[in-house]
Amino acid sequence: MSKDPERITILAREFTAAALEFHRGRMAEKGYRMEGSITPRTFKMIEGQNQPADLFNGEPLFAVTFIKREAAD
């Protein structure tokens, strides 16, 4: 079993940076494929019983998730 994570999510302020990570990071050579689309999202964190708090000051970031090919099969 590989020690590589099954999924890796990259966050970027610009679409192009997120899109280029597949090639720049040599994700295919590492056994990953892109899962879903690259979309802007906001992120929140819940700790205990508290209300969700904005991460990154509520700024939308582009998110792209890569999944190990064998995990997708």
Secondary structure in CASP SS format (residue, H / E / C, confidence):
PFRMAT SS
TARGET T0000
AUTHOR 0000-0000-0000
METHOD secondary structure of the structure
MODEL  1
M C 1.00
S C 1.00
K C 1.00
D C 1.00
P C 1.00
E C 1.00
R E 1.00
I E 1.00
T E 1.00
I E 1.00
L E 1.00
A E 1.00
R C 1.00
E C 1.00
F H 1.00
T H 1.00
A H 1.00
A H 1.00
A H 1.00
L H 1.00
E H 1.00
F H 1.00
H H 1.00
R H 1.00
G C 1.00
R C 1.00
M C 1.00
A C 1.00
E C 1.00
K C 1.00
G C 1.00
Y E 1.00
R E 1.00
M E 1.00
E E 1.00
G E 1.00
S E 1.00
I E 1.00
T E 1.00
P E 1.00
R E 1.00
T C 1.00
F C 1.00
K E 1.00
M E 1.00
I C 1.00
E C 1.00
G C 1.00
Q C 1.00
N C 1.00
Q C 1.00
P C 1.00
A E 1.00
D E 1.00
L C 1.00
F H 1.00
N H 1.00
G H 1.00
E C 1.00
P C 1.00
L E 1.00
F E 1.00
A E 1.00
V E 1.00
T E 1.00
F E 1.00
I E 1.00
K E 1.00
R H 1.00
E H 1.00
A H 1.00
A H 1.00
D C 1.00
END
